[in-house]
Amino acid sequence: MKIVLFLLPFLSFAAPTPFPWPVAFTINFLSNITTGSKDQTHAIHNTLYYDWNTKNQAVVHGPGAFECAHFYNTTGPCTLLFTATEMYRLLHQPTTKQQQCCIDLTNLGTLPPSWPSKTNATYLGKITDPFSSQSVEEFAWPQDASPMGMHSYLESIATHCPVTFTFPVHDGIQDYHFDTQSQIIGRPNATVFDLPPGCLGTICNK
C-alpha cells in the first residue's frame, strides 16, 4: 500500500480531446447570433451535410447569413461546397453580379472526421452552454493558430455531438449553434453535393 500511495502523485492523465465526427451525418445550426457585425439581424437557419466517403461537405446558409452577405454581397442564401481539395461557392436567388458558382478557395477541402481530435485544441473544462443549456466540454485553439484569432468548440458531454463553434469574423464574433436533436447519422442524399452544369473546375474571378 505504501508503494501505491508513493506512486500516485507521479501519475499523469492526458487532457480530453474533442471526439472525431461521424463519417457521415447531417445537422442543422443557427448563426448570426453573437457578432458585432452590421449583418446581425436575427438567427439564421443553416444545415451542414458531411460525407467523408466521398470527401464532400456542404454548408447551406439561409438568407441573411453573414457569409452570404459579407463575402458575396447577397441577401439570398448561399452554399459552401467542399470537395477533397477545394471549396465552391454557390449563390442562389436573388442573384448578384458575382459568379453564381465557382471555386472560391483552391486550397481548402473537406477535413477528415478526425480533425477535432487531431488538432492542438486546449481543454478548458466542463461548462453549461449559455445558448442551449447543455452540459458541454469546452476546447479552444490558440490565437496564433489562426491569423484572425481564437476559435472555440463546445461538445456535448452526453453525445459528443458538436454544440457550438465560435470563430472571429472581420468585425465581430460568429457562432454556429448546432441543433443536436437534428443530427442524423448516415450519408446525406448525394444530390446535395451536385454542382450546376458548367461549374465544375471553374475558378472565381477575383
N, C-alpha and C positions, 0 to 999 in steps of 0.2 A: 504493500500500500504506500509506503514511503517513496518508493521509486516512481510510482504512478503520479503521486502528487508533485514530485520534483520535476517531472517532465511536462506536466500540463501547461505551465507558463510559457514553454517554448513552442507549443503547438500553434500554428497559424492557419487561418481559414481564409480562402480566397473570397474576395468580394463577389456578390452576384453580378451576373451579366444579363443583358436582355435575351429573351428566348428567340430562337430563329422563327421566322414567319412560316406559315404553312406553304407547301409547294404551290398551291393554287387556291385562291379564295376571292370573294367579293365582299366589300364593306362600304357602308355609307358614312359620310362625315360632314360636319358643319365647319365653315370657315368664315373669315371676315368678322370675327368676334373681338379679339384682342389685337388691336392695331392702332397706331397713331396716324394711319393713312387717311387722306381725304376720301378714299374709296370706301371707307367703312360706312355702311348704311344699316345693314341687318344681316342676320345669319344666312349664309348661302348654303344650299344643299348640293352636295357633290358625291361622287361614287368612285371608289378605287377598285379596278379589276386587275388581278395579278395571276399570271400563269408562267411559272418557271419552266414548264415542259417545252414551251415554245419561245421562251425568253421574251415574253411580251408583258407590258404593263400599261394600262390606260387610266389616266386621271381625268375624269369627266367633270368639269366645273360648270355650275349653274350660272345663269345670267347675273352679272354684277360682281362676280368673284374677282378678287384682287388681281390674280394672274391675268385674267382676260382683259380687265380694264387698264391695268398699269402697263403691261408689256405689249398688248396688241390693240389697245385703244378701241375696244369694242364693248358695248353694253350687253351683248348677247353671250351665250355660252361658248366655251371653248374646250377642246380636248388636247391633253398632252399624251401622246402615244409613244412609248418607249419600245424599241426593238432591242436586239442583243448589243448593238453598238451605237445607237443614235436616238435622238428624240425628235419626233414630228410634232408640229402644231397644226391643229385643225380648227378653223374658225367657222362658226355657224351664224345663222341669221340673228340680228341684222349684220350684213357684211360690211367690211371696211375696205379701204383702198389697198390694204396689205394682201399678200398672197393667202389664200384660204387654206392651202395645205402644202407644207414643205418641211424639209429638215431644218429645224431651228438650231439644234446643237449636235455636232458631229462626234463628240467625244463623251457622250453621256447616255449609256444604255441601261437596261434593266439590271438592277442589283440582285444577287442571289439571295435565297431565303436566309442564309446565314449572316447577312450583313449586320443586323443589330448586335449579334453576339461576337462578331469578329472585329468590331471597331474598338477604339480606345476609350469607350464611354466610361465615365466616372460614376460610381454608385453613390447616390446621395441619401438613400434610405427610404423608409416607408412613410407615405403621407396619404391624406384624403384628397382626391382630385377636387378642386373647388367648383368645377363645372358640372361634373356628373355625380359627385359624392361617392365615387367608388374608391375602395382601398387599392392603392397602387404602389409600385416601386418606381422611384424617380432616378433617371440617369441623365447625364449631361456630357456633351462634347466640349472640350476646351475652346476658348475663343480663338486661339492660334490655329485651330484645325480648320477654320473657315475664315476667309477674308472679311466676311460680313458679321462675324461674331458668334456668340454662344448659341448652341442648339440643345434642346432638352427633349426628353422622351419619357412618357409615363406609360407603364404597362400594368395591366390588371393582375393582381396577386392571385385571384381565383382561377382565371382562364389563360393568363399570359397573352391576352389579346392587346394590341396597341390601343391606348386610350386617348392620349394627346401627344401631338408632335408640335413643338414650338420652335420657330426659327425667325431670324431677323429679316426684315424687308428694308427697302431703302429709307423709309421714314417712319418705321414703327416695328411692331412685333406681330407676326402672323401665327395663328394657332389652327391646327387641324384637330377637331374634336370628334373622335371616331364613335359611332353608334355600335357598341359591342354586341348588342342584341341583333343587329342586322347582319353580322358576319355569316357568310355561307361558305363552308369549306368545300372545295371541289372546283373543277375547271369551269370558268365562265364560258358563255356562248362565244365561240370563236369569232363571230361577226363583229363583236365589239372592238376587235383589233384590225378590222378591214380598213384599207385606205381607199379614198375615192380614185376613180380612173385617172391616170396621168400623174398621180402624185408620187408614186414610188421612185425614190432616188433623186427627187427634185430638191435642191438646196435653196433656202430662203435668200432672197435678195437683201442685202444689208444696206 
